[in-house]
Amino acid sequence: MSKKRVCIVGSGNWGSAIAKIVGANTAKHNDKFEEKVTMYVYEEMINGKKLTEIINEQHENVKYLPGHKLPANVVAVPDVVEAAKEADILIFVIPHQFIRGLAAAMLGKIKPDAVGLSLIKGFDNSDPKNIQLISKVVTEHLKIPCYVLMGANLANEVAEEKFCETTIGCKDKRLAPLLRDMIQTQNFRVVVVDDLEAVEVCGALKNIVACAAGFVDGLSLGDNTKAAVIRLGLMEMIKFVDTFYGGSKLSTFFESCGVADLITTCYGGRNRRVCEQFVKTGKTIKELEDELLGGQKLQGPATAEEVNGMLKSKNLTDKFPLFTAVHRICSKELKGSDLIDQIRNHPEHQANLAAA
């Protein structure tokens, strides 16, 4: 088998953390991978110097992952076509709003037998009537298969090499071991499952629940309430996947991509943090994103809006009151303090009452 070349499309907080792992692993498994890893970096000026130059000279993304050295074999490239043209494996880790534009730039300029691995959490809503999974957008627009990686993986903790797990959704049993070897370390453990759609949808939906957890924290409603919100959120995630992407396995929700990612995001993620301040300060989501995230993008409110459109199209908003409430609060149709009234008579409670 010829050695595989890897390109990371994206270089934010999470992209840089993954670059640290992938760079080390391609060097370690140099019988399977070419050592050099290209990383597409959206060019920015930092204190009068290009970010790509800083990364290539200092081996550190000083804006998005300061304090963590990247392996010297990770090379920052400001042109996505140049970065990707020789790659056999393309790792996509950019805000989901930008995937179509980058795919359009790359079409016809990458290897026809390349494969994608999406780490992007969110849906594509370029066509509100036809919301798609990001992996499907990659496949449709680049004409390559695309698999997914999702898990309880806060980027800074991964970069600090604290122990955690992740889930790869991949139906290709021959490719799965290669993807695992590219990603897995002693402290970043990988489980591969073939339930690709459920893995990916979990990664998007948990950000909506994290917004609700942030409202709970901002309103000082306590740990019992937060636990209830997380549980009801998980039940809505399972029901949503079953409704729109039938055929998934319940066991997938108990992998890192499911309940573990949900828990860590509801306690430590940026969606929780921004939504806590949203109900405390009265500022808009956009103001807080600019103020708190240093150029990173928030996924939860946008995903809540996209999901709300899907639910409305099937007249199902009343079956998903938590998802619906988060969208209505983020869009200022409701106050944060209205959250509990929206979920007090959740269908989960009614179903249990009927069963009793």
C-alpha positions as CSV (number, residue, x, y, z in Angstrom):
1,M,0.0,0.0,0.0
2,S,1.4,3.4,-0.9
3,K,1.9,6.0,1.8
4,K,-1.0,8.3,2.3
5,R,-0.7,12.1,2.3
6,V,-2.9,14.0,4.8
7,C,-4.2,17.6,4.6
8,I,-6.1,19.4,7.4
9,V,-8.6,21.8,6.0
10,G,-8.9,24.4,8.8
11,S,-6.6,25.7,11.5
12,G,-8.8,27.1,14.3
13,N,-8.7,25.9,17.9
14,W,-9.9,22.3,17.1
15,G,-8.1,22.1,13.8
16,S,-4.8,23.0,15.4
17,A,-5.3,20.5,18.2
18,I,-6.0,17.8,15.6
19,A,-2.9,18.9,13.6
20,K,-0.8,18.3,16.7
21,I,-2.1,14.7,16.9
22,V,-2.0,14.0,13.1
23,G,1.4,15.4,12.7
24,A,2.8,13.2,15.4
25,N,1.0,10.1,14.1
26,T,2.1,10.5,10.5
27,A,5.7,10.7,11.7
28,K,5.2,7.7,14.0
29,H,3.4,5.5,11.3
30,N,5.7,6.5,8.5
31,D,5.2,3.1,6.9
32,K,1.5,4.1,6.2
33,F,1.7,7.9,5.9
34,E,3.8,10.5,4.3
35,E,5.4,12.5,7.1
36,K,4.5,16.0,5.8
37,V,1.0,17.2,6.7
38,T,-0.3,20.3,5.0
39,M,-2.8,22.5,6.9
40,Y,-4.9,25.1,5.2
41,V,-4.8,28.3,7.1
42,Y,-7.1,31.2,6.4
43,E,-4.5,34.0,6.2
44,E,-4.6,36.7,8.9
45,M,-2.1,39.3,10.0
46,I,-1.0,39.0,13.6
47,N,1.1,41.9,14.9
48,G,2.1,42.8,11.3
49,K,3.1,39.2,10.4
50,K,1.3,36.5,8.4
51,L,-0.2,33.8,10.5
52,T,1.1,31.1,8.1
53,E,4.6,32.4,8.5
54,I,4.3,32.4,12.3
55,I,3.1,28.8,12.3
56,N,5.8,27.6,10.0
57,E,8.6,29.4,11.9
58,Q,7.4,29.0,15.5
59,H,5.4,25.8,15.0
60,E,2.5,27.4,17.0
61,N,-0.9,28.8,16.1
62,V,-0.5,31.8,18.3
63,K,-4.0,33.0,17.7
64,Y,-6.2,29.9,18.0
65,L,-4.1,27.5,20.1
66,P,-1.4,29.5,21.9
67,G,1.0,27.7,24.2
68,H,1.0,24.4,22.2
69,K,3.7,23.5,19.8
70,L,2.7,21.8,16.5
71,P,5.0,19.1,15.1
72,A,7.5,20.5,12.6
73,N,6.1,18.3,9.8
74,V,2.8,20.3,9.9
75,V,3.1,22.9,7.2
76,A,0.7,25.9,7.1
77,V,-0.5,26.8,3.6
78,P,-2.7,29.8,2.9
79,D,-4.2,28.4,-0.4
80,V,-6.7,25.6,0.1
81,V,-6.1,24.1,-3.4
82,E,-2.3,24.1,-2.9
83,A,-2.7,22.5,0.5
84,A,-5.2,19.8,-0.7
85,K,-4.1,18.9,-4.2
86,E,-1.8,15.9,-3.3
87,A,-3.8,14.7,-0.3
88,D,-5.2,11.2,0.0
89,I,-7.1,12.0,3.2
90,L,-8.7,15.4,3.7
91,I,-9.6,16.3,7.3
92,F,-12.3,19.0,7.3
93,V,-12.4,21.1,10.5
94,I,-13.8,24.6,9.7
95,P,-17.0,26.4,10.7
96,H,-19.8,24.6,8.9
97,Q,-20.9,27.9,7.2
98,F,-17.8,27.8,5.0
99,I,-17.8,24.3,3.7
100,R,-19.6,24.9,0.4
101,G,-17.3,27.8,-0.6
102,L,-14.2,25.8,0.1
103,A,-15.6,22.7,-1.7
104,A,-16.3,24.8,-4.7
105,A,-12.7,26.1,-4.8
106,M,-11.4,22.5,-4.5
107,L,-13.6,20.7,-7.0
108,G,-11.6,19.0,-9.7
109,K,-8.3,20.0,-8.1
110,I,-7.9,17.1,-5.6
111,K,-7.1,13.5,-6.1
112,P,-10.2,11.7,-7.5
113,D,-9.7,8.8,-5.1
114,A,-9.2,11.0,-2.0
115,V,-11.4,10.5,1.0
116,G,-12.7,13.0,3.5
117,L,-13.0,13.0,7.3
118,S,-15.3,15.7,8.7
119,L,-14.8,17.0,12.2
120,I,-17.4,19.7,11.6
121,K,-20.3,19.9,14.0
122,G,-23.5,21.4,12.4
123,F,-25.8,21.2,9.5
124,D,-25.6,22.8,6.1
125,N,-28.6,25.1,5.4
126,S,-27.6,26.7,2.2
127,D,-31.0,25.5,0.9
128,P,-33.4,25.9,3.9
129,K,-35.8,23.3,2.3
130,N,-33.0,20.7,2.0
131,I,-30.8,20.8,5.1
132,Q,-27.9,18.4,4.7
133,L,-25.3,16.7,6.8
134,I,-21.8,18.2,6.2
135,S,-20.4,14.8,5.1
136,K,-23.1,14.6,2.4
137,V,-22.2,18.2,1.2
138,V,-18.5,17.1,0.9
139,T,-19.5,14.0,-1.0
140,E,-21.9,15.8,-3.3
141,H,-19.6,18.8,-4.0
142,L,-16.2,17.1,-4.1
143,K,-17.3,13.7,-5.4
144,I,-15.4,11.8,-2.7
145,P,-16.6,9.6,0.2
146,C,-16.6,11.4,3.5
147,Y,-16.6,9.9,7.0
148,V,-16.9,11.7,10.4
149,L,-15.2,12.1,13.8
150,M,-17.2,13.4,16.7
151,G,-16.6,13.1,20.5
152,A,-16.2,14.6,23.9
153,N,-13.2,16.6,22.7
154,L,-12.8,20.1,24.0
155,A,-9.8,21.3,21.9
156,N,-7.6,22.7,24.6
157,E,-7.9,19.6,26.7
158,V,-7.0,17.4,23.7
159,A,-4.0,19.7,23.0
160,E,-2.9,19.3,26.6
161,E,-3.0,15.5,26.1
162,K,-5.6,14.9,28.8
163,F,-7.2,11.5,28.4
164,C,-10.4,11.3,26.3
165,E,-12.2,9.3,23.7
166,T,-13.7,10.0,20.3
167,T,-15.9,8.2,17.8
168,I,-15.2,7.8,14.0
169,G,-18.2,6.9,11.9
170,C,-17.0,5.0,8.9
171,K,-18.7,2.3,6.8
172,D,-15.5,1.3,4.9
173,K,-14.0,-1.5,7.0
174,R,-10.8,-1.4,5.0
175,L,-10.2,2.3,5.6
176,A,-11.3,2.4,9.3
177,P,-8.0,1.0,10.7
178,L,-6.0,3.6,8.7
179,L,-8.2,6.5,10.0
180,R,-7.8,5.1,13.6
181,D,-4.0,5.0,13.3
182,M,-4.0,8.6,12.0
183,I,-5.9,9.9,15.0
184,Q,-5.4,7.6,18.0
185,T,-2.8,8.2,20.7
186,Q,-2.3,6.9,24.2
187,N,-4.6,9.6,25.6
188,F,-6.9,10.1,22.6
189,R,-8.7,6.8,22.2
190,V,-10.8,6.0,19.1
191,V,-13.8,3.8,18.6
192,V,-15.0,3.2,15.0
193,V,-18.6,2.5,14.4
194,D,-20.5,2.2,11.1
195,D,-23.5,4.3,12.2
196,L,-22.2,7.3,10.4
197,E,-25.3,9.5,10.3
198,A,-26.1,9.2,14.0
199,V,-22.5,10.0,14.9
200,E,-22.6,13.2,12.8
201,V,-26.1,14.3,13.9
202,C,-25.1,13.9,17.6
203,G,-22.2,16.3,17.0
204,A,-24.5,19.0,15.7
205,L,-27.5,18.5,18.1
206,K,-25.5,18.5,21.4
207,N,-24.6,22.2,20.8
208,I,-28.3,23.1,21.0
209,V,-28.6,21.3,24.3
210,A,-25.4,23.1,25.5
211,C,-27.2,26.4,24.9
212,A,-30.0,25.3,27.2
213,A,-27.4,24.3,29.8
214,G,-25.9,27.8,29.5
215,F,-29.3,29.3,30.1
216,V,-29.7,27.2,33.2
217,D,-26.3,28.3,34.5
218,G,-27.0,31.9,33.7
219,L,-30.2,31.8,35.6
220,S,-28.6,29.9,38.6
221,L,-31.2,27.2,38.4
222,G,-29.0,24.5,39.8
223,D,-27.6,21.1,39.0
224,N,-30.8,19.1,39.2
225,T,-32.4,21.4,36.5
226,K,-29.2,21.1,34.4
227,A,-29.3,17.3,34.7
228,A,-33.0,17.3,33.6
229,V,-32.1,19.5,30.6
230,I,-29.3,17.2,29.6
231,R,-31.5,14.1,29.8
232,L,-34.4,15.7,27.9
233,G,-31.9,17.0,25.3
234,L,-30.5,13.4,24.9
235,M,-34.0,12.0,24.4
236,E,-34.7,14.7,21.8
237,M,-31.4,13.9,20.0
238,I,-32.4,10.2,19.8
239,K,-35.9,11.0,18.6
240,F,-34.5,13.5,16.0
241,V,-32.1,11.0,14.5
242,D,-34.9,8.4,14.5
243,T,-37.3,10.8,12.8
244,F,-35.0,12.2,10.1
245,Y,-32.3,9.6,9.7
246,G,-34.0,6.3,10.7
247,G,-32.1,3.1,11.1
248,S,-29.5,4.2,13.7
249,K,-28.4,2.1,16.7
250,L,-29.3,3.1,20.2
251,S,-25.8,2.0,21.2
252,T,-24.3,4.9,19.1
253,F,-25.7,7.4,21.6
254,F,-23.6,5.8,24.4
255,E,-20.4,6.3,22.4
256,S,-18.2,9.4,22.9
257,C,-20.1,11.1,20.1
258,G,-23.3,10.9,22.1
259,V,-23.8,11.1,25.8
260,A,-20.1,11.9,26.6
261,D,-19.9,14.8,24.1
262,L,-23.3,16.1,25.4
263,I,-22.0,16.1,29.0
264,T,-18.7,17.8,28.3
265,T,-20.3,20.4,26.1
266,C,-23.0,21.2,28.6
267,Y,-20.3,21.8,31.3
268,G,-17.3,23.1,29.5
269,G,-18.0,24.2,25.9
270,R,-18.2,27.6,24.3
271,N,-22.0,27.3,23.5
272,R,-22.7,26.9,27.2
273,R,-20.4,29.8,28.2
274,V,-21.8,32.2,25.6
275,C,-25.4,31.3,26.4
276,E,-24.8,31.8,30.1
277,Q,-23.7,35.3,29.4
278,F,-26.6,35.8,27.0
279,V,-29.2,35.5,29.8
280,K,-27.0,37.4,32.3
281,T,-26.1,40.4,30.2
282,G,-28.9,40.8,27.6
283,K,-26.3,41.2,24.9
284,T,-26.9,39.6,21.5
285,I,-25.3,36.3,20.5
286,K,-23.3,38.1,17.9
287,E,-22.0,40.6,20.4
288,L,-20.9,37.9,22.8
289,E,-19.4,35.8,20.1
290,D,-17.2,38.8,19.1
291,E,-16.4,39.6,22.7
292,L,-15.7,36.1,24.1
293,L,-14.5,33.8,21.3
294,G,-11.6,35.6,19.7
295,G,-12.6,34.9,16.2
296,Q,-14.1,31.5,16.7
297,K,-17.7,30.8,15.6
298,L,-20.5,29.6,17.8
299,Q,-22.5,26.6,16.4
300,G,-25.4,26.1,18.8
301,P,-27.8,29.0,17.9
302,A,-27.2,28.5,14.2
303,T,-27.9,24.8,14.5
304,A,-31.0,25.5,16.6
305,E,-32.3,27.7,13.8
306,E,-31.6,25.0,11.1
307,V,-33.2,22.3,13.2
308,N,-36.2,24.5,13.9
309,G,-36.7,24.8,10.1
310,M,-36.6,21.0,9.8
311,L,-39.1,20.5,12.6
312,K,-41.5,23.2,11.2
313,S,-41.5,21.5,7.8
314,K,-43.0,18.4,9.4
315,N,-45.1,20.2,12.1
316,L,-43.0,18.6,14.9
317,T,-41.9,21.6,17.0
318,D,-44.2,20.5,19.8
319,K,-42.5,17.1,19.9
320,F,-39.1,18.8,20.5
321,P,-39.8,21.5,23.0
322,L,-36.2,21.8,24.2
323,F,-34.8,22.3,20.7
324,T,-37.6,24.7,19.9
325,A,-37.2,26.7,23.1
326,V,-33.5,27.2,22.5
327,H,-34.1,28.6,19.1
328,R,-36.9,30.9,20.3
329,I,-34.7,32.2,23.2
330,C,-31.6,32.7,21.0
331,S,-33.8,34.7,18.5
332,K,-35.2,36.7,21.4
333,E,-38.8,35.5,20.8
334,L,-38.7,34.2,24.4
335,K,-36.7,35.2,27.4
336,G,-34.2,32.8,28.9
337,S,-36.4,32.6,32.0
338,D,-39.1,31.0,29.9
339,L,-37.0,27.9,29.3
340,I,-38.5,25.8,32.1
341,D,-42.1,26.6,31.2
342,Q,-41.4,25.3,27.7
343,I,-40.1,21.9,29.0
344,R,-42.3,21.5,32.1
345,N,-44.7,19.3,30.2
346,H,-42.2,17.6,28.0
347,P,-43.5,14.7,25.9
348,E,-41.1,12.5,27.8
349,H,-43.0,13.2,31.0
350,Q,-46.3,12.6,29.3
351,A,-45.2,9.3,27.8
352,N,-44.1,8.1,31.2
353,L,-47.4,9.1,32.7
354,A,-49.3,7.2,30.0
355,A,-47.2,4.2,30.6
356,A,-47.9,4.3,34.3
